[in-house]
Amino acid sequence: MRSTPMSAAPRRVRRTAFVAAGLVTALTLTACGSDQEEADAKPADGASQAGASGDGEGGLPAGIADRLKEQGIDVDQWKEGGWKNWDRDKWLTEAKDFVNPMIEGLWKPDRMKSAQEADKTVTTQDASADQGATDPEPAPVEAVAEKTPYHDNAAPVGKVFFDSPEGSMVCSGTVIKDVNHPGKSNLVWTAGHCVHAGGSGGWYRNIAFVPSYNDLAKSEAQLADATTAEMAPYGTWWADWASTSNQWIQGGSEEGGDGAAYDYSVLHVKPEQGSKSLEETVGAALEVDFSAPSATEVPSMGAWGYPAAAPYNGLQMFKCVDRPGRLSLSPSLPTMYRIGCTMTGGSSGGGWFRVVDGETRLVSNTSIGPLENTWLAGPRLGPEAQEMYQNMSRTYGGQ
């Protein structure tokens, strides 16, 4: 996705209510129709995950604190602004270089509002050059603003903030269930490119999740003097562990690259304040569907997120629902899902949902889209994604 304005206005669409029975906290899919109606991720090998919490110096595990010292990094100086120093020659992709100690109060309202969208784009040529299964490009589906308050209508959805060499950035994310810690999940699903730069760099910094960001969808003028409680009604949650696929780490790029089909991530988070789990705090979490169903088997998918590039400003939550099609960027890569949607950069990482046996489940996340902002594509979540998730849950979920 990108910040380039749409080249043409989306077609007007008819909206039909489609309620997901049994859905947690009333997250509702609104069907938008037209007028015409395998590589192994190996998360256990340590290359795709990292930790940044514990009983060591500065709140870091002793092992990571020691490695920081070996790299000449002082934990106290890091918290005092050392994280702003990005030496590209040393910005490595190894998991041991993930450093994310909590800096309480760093993500203030003004800093949140100024964060830029994290874009991942493909050109028309990129999208049409595949030799695999790609369906005709979908008609644009105009994004619809989610009802407020968000905690009553889409409680699992929020924003992911992080710092990159280019400055403060923003994505979207979703609270997901923790199979090994029912009712007390601290796990967030987002895109790999929202935590790691792929083949051109390393882990991002100061990664945090804010559920139900700007819960009442107040305007920029109304938020001129906003308090942290207004912007982050359920607090700010820092990622103390992060995991993404090896395919994204090795093959991801600014245009998605070979890692786009594996562009997903799981975060384990902890609150700046308080002791309750994320799921207990927001009162909701979604199960992840790792069955990787064919697009032809799914009548409807919905994408939720906070688009931040024009014509949006990142302050409101939007959604798109469409019948998914298939997108193949290469015959050697898994086919991705694709739906019509006008959401722009900032919605990256936002969850895609479908109804299974009366329950809404996360089935993908926003990864890439075209310059014209007419559609979105997301990865199919199969065995590699499930292994990454299971390892995060088993190893870090109870911390």
C-alpha positions as a printed Julia matrix, in Angstrom:
399×3 Matrix{Float64}:
   0.0     0.0     0.0
   1.14    3.56   -0.47
   0.3     7.21    0.01
  -0.26    7.98   -3.67
  -3.85    9.23   -4.16
  -6.23    7.05   -6.13
  -6.15    7.62   -9.86
  -9.9     7.23  -10.11
 -12.81    7.3    -7.7
 -14.1     3.88   -6.63
 -17.42    2.71   -8.0
 -20.4     3.33   -5.84
 -21.3     0.21   -3.93
 -24.35   -1.29   -2.3
 -23.9    -2.2     1.37
 -25.8    -5.07    2.92
 -25.61   -5.93    6.61
 -23.95   -9.27    7.29
 -23.79  -10.15   10.98
 -21.28  -12.72   12.19
 -23.17  -14.92   14.63
 -21.36  -15.57   17.89
 -18.7   -13.0    17.09
 -16.83  -11.65   20.05
 -17.79   -8.07   21.04
 -20.13   -7.62   18.08
 -17.49   -7.2    15.38
 -19.78   -7.0    12.34
 -18.99   -7.73    8.72
 -20.76   -5.37    6.33
 -20.91   -6.94    2.89
 -19.97   -4.52    0.11
 -21.01   -5.74   -3.36
 -20.91   -4.09   -6.75
 -23.91   -2.57   -8.33
 -23.99   -5.64  -10.63
 -23.64   -7.83   -8.19
   6.47  -23.87    0.62
   9.26  -23.08    2.36
   9.54  -23.92    6.1
   9.44  -20.92    8.43
  11.28  -22.84   11.18
  10.45  -20.37   13.97
  12.16  -22.54   16.56
  15.6   -21.97   15.02
  15.82  -18.5    16.56
  16.13  -16.59   13.27
  12.57  -15.36   13.26
  12.02  -14.3    16.83
  13.55  -12.23   19.57
  12.9   -11.17   23.13
  13.28   -7.94   25.03
  11.95   -8.39   28.55
  12.95  -10.12   31.71
  14.82   -9.77   34.97
  18.14   -8.51   33.62
  19.52   -4.99   33.37
  17.0    -2.43   32.15
  14.21   -5.02   32.14
  16.01   -7.15   29.54
  16.83  -10.84   29.87
  20.42  -11.26   31.02
  21.44  -12.83   27.71
  20.19   -9.92   25.63
  21.67   -7.36   28.03
  25.02   -9.08   27.64
  24.75   -9.1    23.84
  23.91   -5.4    23.87
  27.07   -4.73   25.83
  29.04   -6.81   23.34
  27.7    -4.54   20.59
  28.66   -1.46   22.58
  25.06   -0.54   23.45
  24.31    0.85   26.9
  20.77   -0.03   28.0
  20.3     3.2    29.93
  21.56    5.26   26.99
  19.2     3.31   24.75
  16.24    4.36   26.85
  17.51    7.95   26.87
  17.39    8.16   23.08
  20.08    5.8    21.85
  17.43    3.92   19.88
  17.38    6.84   17.43
  20.83    5.94   16.14
  20.55    3.73   13.03
  23.84    2.54   11.61
  22.74    0.86    8.38
  25.98   -1.13    8.15
  25.24   -2.64   11.56
  21.45   -2.82   11.24
  21.54   -6.59   11.04
  18.72   -9.04   10.43
  19.65  -11.55   13.13
  17.03  -12.07   15.83
  19.56  -11.33   18.58
  19.6    -7.72   17.37
  15.92   -7.16   18.22
  15.92   -4.64   21.08
  12.63   -3.31   22.41
  12.88   -2.37   26.11
   9.84   -0.47   27.31
  10.22    3.31   27.36
   7.19    4.38   29.34
   5.47    7.46   27.95
   7.37    7.45   24.65
   4.21    7.0    22.6
   2.4    10.19   23.56
  -0.71   11.34   21.62
   1.19   13.79   19.39
   3.81   11.16   18.55
   1.1     8.64   17.71
  -0.68   11.14   15.45
   2.53   12.04   13.61
   3.52    8.44   12.81
   3.57    7.74    9.06
   2.03    4.79    7.25
   4.17    1.73    6.56
   3.72    1.16    2.82
   4.14   -1.98    0.79
   3.24   -1.59   -2.88
   3.24   -3.59   -6.07
   2.93   -2.13   -9.54
   0.46   -3.35  -12.12
   3.34   -4.99  -13.94
   4.41   -6.86  -10.78
   0.9    -8.14  -10.16
   0.3    -9.31  -13.73
   3.64  -11.0   -14.3
   2.81  -14.24  -12.5
   2.57  -17.64  -14.14
   0.36  -18.99  -11.37
  -3.27  -18.6   -10.38
  -4.43  -15.0   -10.49
  -8.06  -14.01  -10.82
  -9.23  -10.83  -12.59
  -8.56   -7.67  -10.64
 -11.48   -6.97   -8.28
 -13.61   -3.88   -8.54
 -12.75   -1.26   -5.9
 -14.76   -1.57   -2.68
 -15.1     1.67   -0.79
 -13.89    1.39    2.81
 -16.59    1.97    5.44
 -15.94    3.65    8.78
 -16.37    1.32   11.74
 -19.05    2.21   14.28
 -18.06    3.79   17.56
 -17.12    3.15   20.25
 -14.64    0.73   18.74
 -14.42   -1.33   21.92
 -18.09   -2.28   21.43
 -17.85   -3.01   17.71
 -14.29   -4.1    16.95
 -12.5    -4.51   20.27
  -9.69   -6.8    18.98
  -8.5    -4.21   16.42
  -5.86   -1.57   17.13
  -2.77    0.23   15.84
   0.85   -0.92   15.86
   3.45    1.83   16.3
   7.18    1.51   15.71
  10.32    3.46   14.88
  12.29    2.95   11.68
  15.31    4.76   10.19
  12.78    6.95    8.36
  10.99    7.96   11.57
   7.89    6.92   13.49
   5.62    4.55   11.57
   2.22    2.96   12.03
   0.43   -0.25   11.05
  -2.69   -2.07   12.25
  -3.04   -5.21   14.34
  -5.46   -7.63   15.97
  -5.67   -9.23   19.42
  -5.67  -13.01   18.9
  -6.38  -15.9    21.24
  -3.56  -17.81   22.88
  -4.35  -21.5    22.61
  -2.11  -22.35   25.57
  -3.39  -19.54   27.79
  -7.17  -19.34   27.23
  -8.78  -16.09   28.28
  -5.43  -14.45   29.06
  -3.82  -13.8    25.7
  -1.07  -11.23   25.22
  -0.66  -11.97   21.52
  -1.15   -9.55   18.61
  -1.22  -10.46   14.9
   0.18   -8.03   12.34
   2.3    -7.99    9.17
   5.96   -8.98    9.05
   6.83   -5.66    7.43
   5.5    -3.89   10.52
   8.22   -5.42   12.71
  11.13   -6.18   10.37
  12.46   -4.51    7.21
  13.05   -7.78    5.36
  16.19   -8.38    3.33
  17.25   -4.72    3.38
  17.49   -4.25    7.13
  16.59   -5.56   10.55
  14.09   -5.36   13.38
  12.28   -2.09   13.98
  12.32   -0.41   17.38
   9.89    0.75   20.07
   7.15   -1.55   18.75
   3.89   -1.01   20.64
   0.21   -1.88   20.2
  -2.74    0.38   21.08
  -6.12   -1.42   21.05
  -9.21    0.62   20.12
  -7.04    3.61   19.23
  -9.12    6.83   19.29
 -12.09    4.81   20.52
 -14.69    7.47   19.7
 -13.24    8.4    16.28
 -12.71   12.02   17.26
 -11.54   14.42   14.59
  -8.09   15.97   14.41
  -9.49   19.23   15.76
 -11.16   17.45   18.66
  -7.89   15.69   19.47
  -5.77   18.84   19.48
  -5.21   18.53   23.22
  -6.0    14.85   23.57
  -4.84   12.92   26.6
  -3.18    9.55   26.38
  -6.34    8.02   27.87
  -8.39    9.41   24.96
  -6.04    8.06   22.32
  -5.23    4.8    24.09
  -8.25    3.93   26.28
  -6.91    0.43   26.99
  -3.31    1.47   27.39
  -0.12    1.07   25.39
   1.26   -2.45   25.08
   4.95   -2.98   24.3
   6.19   -5.92   22.28
   8.66   -7.83   24.43
   8.81  -10.71   21.94
   8.41  -10.65   18.17
   8.28  -13.37   15.54
   7.98  -13.32   11.77
   8.75  -15.77    8.98
  12.26  -16.48    7.74
  10.89  -15.92    4.24
  10.02  -12.34    5.14
  13.36  -11.73    6.86
  15.28  -13.06    3.88
  13.1   -12.03    0.94
  10.91   -9.14    2.05
  11.36   -5.77    0.35
   9.75   -2.34    0.02
   7.6    -3.75   -2.79
   6.74   -6.88   -0.84
   9.2    -9.06   -2.75
   9.43  -12.81   -2.41
   8.47  -12.45    1.26
   5.01  -10.97    0.6
   3.3   -14.38    0.66
   4.77  -14.88    4.15
   4.27  -11.32    5.39
   2.87  -12.0     8.86
   3.99  -11.6    12.45
   2.98  -12.38   16.03
   3.85  -10.06   18.9
   3.82  -10.88   22.59
   3.02   -7.67   24.45
   3.0    -6.31   27.98
   1.29   -3.18   29.31
   3.03    0.02   30.3
   0.87   -0.1    33.41
  -1.2    -2.79   35.08
  -0.97   -6.55   35.32
  -4.01   -7.92   33.48
  -3.56   -9.63   30.13
  -4.4    -7.88   26.89
  -7.4   -10.15   26.29
  -8.75   -9.5    29.79
  -8.23   -5.76   29.38
 -10.02   -5.35   26.04
 -12.46   -8.2    26.67
 -11.91   -9.8    23.28
  -9.56  -11.86   21.11
 -10.02  -13.73   17.83
  -9.02  -17.27   16.96
  -6.65  -17.64   14.0
  -7.74  -19.87   11.11
  -4.68  -21.72    9.8
  -6.57  -23.92    7.34
  -5.48  -21.67    4.42
  -8.72  -22.23    2.51
  -8.77  -21.61   -1.21
 -10.23  -18.24   -2.17
 -12.86  -20.12   -4.14
 -14.12  -21.7    -0.89
 -14.71  -18.42    0.96
 -17.77  -16.34    0.04
 -16.68  -13.27    1.99
 -13.67  -11.8     3.78
 -13.4    -8.52    5.66
 -10.28   -6.4     6.26
 -10.11   -4.02    9.24
  -7.52   -1.32    9.86
  -6.52    2.29   10.34
  -5.61    3.73    6.9
  -3.3     6.72    7.32
  -2.34    7.79    3.8
  -4.52   10.23    1.85
  -7.47   10.53    1.68
  -7.44    9.09    5.24
  -5.56   10.47    8.25
  -5.08    7.42   10.47
  -7.47    8.57   13.18
 -10.4     6.33   12.25
 -10.91    2.6    11.87
 -12.27    1.39    8.51
 -13.3    -1.93    6.99
 -13.84   -3.51    3.59
 -15.7    -6.73    2.82
 -15.57   -8.54   -0.5
 -15.51  -11.99   -2.06
 -11.8   -12.89   -2.22
  -9.91  -13.76   -5.37
  -6.43  -15.16   -5.97
  -3.18  -13.26   -6.55
   0.07  -14.97   -7.52
   3.26  -12.9    -7.66
   5.35  -15.88   -8.74
   4.68  -19.54   -9.6
   7.17  -20.46   -6.88
   5.24  -18.64   -4.13
   1.94  -19.46   -2.42
  -1.09  -17.73   -3.9
  -2.33  -14.77   -1.84
  -5.88  -13.61   -1.15
  -7.06  -10.4    -2.83
 -10.13   -8.24   -2.22
 -11.34   -4.91   -3.53
 -10.66   -2.17   -0.97
  -9.77    1.53   -0.99
  -7.88    1.53    2.33
  -4.38    2.98    2.08
  -1.07    2.75    3.97
  -1.49    2.38    7.72
  -3.99   -0.46    7.32
  -1.02   -2.79    6.74
  -1.03   -5.65    9.22
  -4.74   -5.26    9.91
  -6.63   -8.54   10.27
  -8.75  -10.2     7.62
 -11.73  -12.04    9.07
 -14.12  -14.73    7.91
 -16.94  -16.63    9.62
 -16.34  -20.31   10.4
 -19.07  -22.33   12.12
 -20.71  -19.13   13.34
 -17.49  -17.63   14.74
 -15.36  -14.88   13.26
 -11.71  -15.88   12.85
  -8.62  -14.13   11.61
  -7.64  -15.69    8.27
  -5.06  -13.24    6.88
  -3.65   -9.73    7.23
  -3.13   -6.8     4.89
   0.23   -7.03    3.15
   0.39   -5.29   -0.24
  -1.73   -3.26   -2.64
  -1.44   -1.22   -5.84
  -0.54    2.44   -6.27
  -4.15    3.18   -7.18
  -5.5     1.98   -3.78
  -8.17   -0.21   -5.37
  -7.42   -3.59   -3.77
  -5.51   -5.3    -0.96
  -3.74   -8.65   -0.81
  -2.85  -10.81    2.17
  -1.06  -14.13    2.79
  -2.77  -17.48    3.26
  -2.04  -18.74    6.77
  -0.96  -22.36    6.57
   1.4   -24.71    8.46
   4.34  -22.28    8.47
   2.26  -19.52   10.08
   0.74  -21.97   12.54
   4.15  -23.24   13.62
   5.32  -19.68   14.26
   2.18  -18.97   16.31
   2.4   -22.2    18.28
   6.02  -21.59   19.16
   5.25  -18.07   20.35
   2.37  -19.36   22.46
   4.31  -22.24   24.0
   7.5   -20.34   24.68
   6.38  -16.83   25.61
   2.6   -16.82   25.98
   2.53  -17.23   29.74
   5.08  -14.5    30.45
